[in-house]
Amino acid sequence: MANDSVSDDDRWLIINGRRWRRTDPSLPADLVSALTSHLGRGRSGVRRAKGDPDATSEARRRVDLAKHGLGERGPYWWDEPEVERLRRARQALRELEELEG
């Protein structure tokens, strides 16, 4: 289900000539904030884990889950119903919180 009301400027961010998918704008701010916090911690973990394959893998998993939840990876958020996008974001947050255990 394509969302024809979303322009390319709403879908993509261009940085240094490289195209990056934007965060799903339909997600509630508190959910985006929580996922973004996990994304930052995951990125920091990747930097700290240099030389430790297990720690690197765990940190990259956190980054991947957060980016999927935000709609920046996986299916294009503009091609899916909003309810499915919200479900995926909430599921990603649950999984991230379980990783902190």
Secondary structure, 3 states (H helix, E strand, C coil): CCCCCCCHHHHEEEECCEEEECCCCCCCHHHHHHHHHHHHHHHHHHHHCCCCHHHHHHHHHHHHHHHHHHCCCCCCHHHCCHHHHHHHHHHHHHHHHHHHC
